[in-house]
Amino acid sequence: MMNHPKIISASTIDDHSLLVEFDNHQKKIYDINPLLEKEMFTPLRNAELFRAVRVDVGGYAVVWRKDIDISEHELWVHGKTIL
């Protein structure tokens, strides 16, 4: 399995998009709208909770609560690269 770059920072752009920076200096925008259909992610419809995003220790995921996270693999593969 390929090792993906680790996450060094994550912030929200609006109520459904993340700006994620990886340790290889690439930045990607990730739209969470498709995830909101899944029960695990429905709390993120709350903009205040969504804005509380943080990077997990080690940079392997972004997390909100202990039960809501998105892996670096998902963010890397499905995020849109920006320059």
N, C-alpha and C positions, 0 to 999 in steps of 0.2 A: 504494500500500500504506500502511496506517495505521501510524503510528509508535506503538509501545507504550512505556509507561513503562520506564525503566531500573531495574535491580535495585540497591538500595543495601545490602541485607544478606540473608543466608540462613543458616538454622540448622536442625538436625534437631530434630524433636519426639519421634520414636521411631525405630524401625529402618526405617521406610518412608515417613515423611512429612517434608516440608520446610515451614518457615515462611519465606516470602519477603516482604521489604518492598521496595516500589517507591518511586521518587522523587516520586510524587504522594501519598505517605503511605498508600496502600492496602497492606493485608497480605493475603496469600493462603496457604492451605494446599494443598500439592501432594502427591498420593499417587503414589509411584513404582511401586507394585505392577504396573500394566499394562505398564510399560516393562521389567520384569524378564524378560518373555518374550523380549525381543529380545537377541541375543547381545552387542551392544555394552554393554548395561547389566547383564548378569548379574554382573559383579564387585561391583556395589552390594548384592548379597545379603550381602556381608561388612559387618557393622554398623560395624566400625572404619573401613573405607574410606568408607562412607556418611557417617559423622560428620565426615569430613575435608573436607566441602563448603566451597567458597569462591566468591566472586563474581569473575567474569572482569574483567579491566581494561576499563573503559568501561561495565560493567553490562549487557552484552549476553547474558550466560549465567551459569549456575552451573556450576562445573567440579570434577572430582575429579582426573583425570589428563589428560594431553594428548589422550587418545582418548575421554574420557567427559565429555559436557556436555549441558545442557538449555538451550535458548534462552529468552530473555525472552518471546518470542511464545508458546511452548508453556506456560510457567508462567503468563502473564497470561491466556490464553484458557481453559486447562483447570484452573487453580487455583480453589479455593473461597474467595471473599471472606469475611474475618472483620472484625468491627467493632472 
